[in-house]
Amino acid sequence: WSEFTRRYKKEIRENPPLDARNRTIKNHGQKFTLRLLQKLGKRGAVTLMCHCADDEPECHRDILKSMVERA
């Protein structure tokens, strides 16, 4: 989990022209999206959703939440 967390945070902060690791999903706006979530979070509640169960102890949603809250 700690390795996943480190890689997830690194990938979110990357600024490549496109995501060469995934031919279907082009996540080249991740840094912009993180800044947008941080800005929206200062104005009010932001809801982050994914397919993990609400009580899942290891979910990327929690990592993203902590990154948004650090703004």
C-alpha positions as CSV (number, residue, x, y, z in Angstrom):
1,W,0.0,0.0,0.0
2,S,2.8,2.4,0.8
3,E,4.3,1.8,-2.6
4,F,1.0,2.3,-4.3
5,T,0.5,5.6,-2.4
6,R,3.9,6.9,-3.4
7,R,3.3,6.0,-7.1
8,Y,-0.2,7.4,-7.1
9,K,0.9,10.8,-5.7
10,K,3.8,10.9,-8.1
11,E,1.5,10.2,-11.1
12,I,-1.0,12.8,-10.0
13,R,1.8,15.4,-9.9
14,E,3.3,14.4,-13.3
15,N,2.9,16.7,-16.2
16,P,3.5,14.5,-19.3
17,P,2.1,15.4,-22.7
18,L,0.0,12.2,-22.3
19,D,-0.1,9.1,-20.3
20,A,2.0,6.7,-22.3
21,R,1.2,3.8,-19.9
22,N,-2.5,3.8,-20.9
23,R,-3.6,4.0,-24.5
24,T,-7.3,4.4,-23.6
25,I,-7.3,7.0,-20.9
26,K,-5.2,10.1,-21.4
27,N,-4.7,11.6,-17.9
28,H,-2.7,14.7,-18.9
29,G,-4.9,17.0,-16.9
30,Q,-4.3,15.6,-13.5
31,K,-2.4,18.5,-12.0
32,F,-5.1,20.9,-13.3
33,T,-7.8,18.6,-11.8
34,L,-6.0,18.5,-8.4
35,R,-5.7,22.3,-8.3
36,L,-9.4,22.6,-9.3
37,L,-10.5,20.2,-6.5
38,Q,-8.4,22.2,-4.0
39,K,-10.0,25.4,-5.1
40,L,-13.5,23.9,-4.9
41,G,-12.7,22.4,-1.5
42,K,-12.0,25.8,-0.1
43,R,-15.5,26.9,-1.1
44,G,-17.4,23.9,0.2
45,A,-17.7,20.2,0.3
46,V,-16.3,18.1,-2.6
47,T,-17.5,14.5,-3.1
48,L,-15.0,12.0,-4.3
49,M,-16.4,8.7,-5.6
50,C,-15.0,5.4,-6.8
51,H,-15.8,1.8,-7.0
52,C,-14.3,0.9,-3.7
53,A,-16.5,0.1,-0.7
54,D,-17.0,2.9,1.8
55,D,-15.2,1.0,4.5
56,E,-12.3,-0.1,2.2
57,P,-9.1,0.5,4.3
58,E,-6.9,1.0,1.3
59,C,-8.6,3.2,-1.3
60,H,-7.0,5.8,-3.6
61,R,-9.9,8.1,-2.7
62,D,-8.3,8.6,0.7
63,I,-5.0,9.5,-0.8
64,L,-6.7,12.1,-3.1
65,K,-8.7,13.5,-0.2
66,S,-5.5,14.1,1.8
67,M,-3.9,15.8,-1.3
68,V,-6.9,18.1,-1.7
69,E,-7.0,19.0,2.0
70,R,-3.4,20.1,1.9
71,A,-4.2,23.1,-0.2
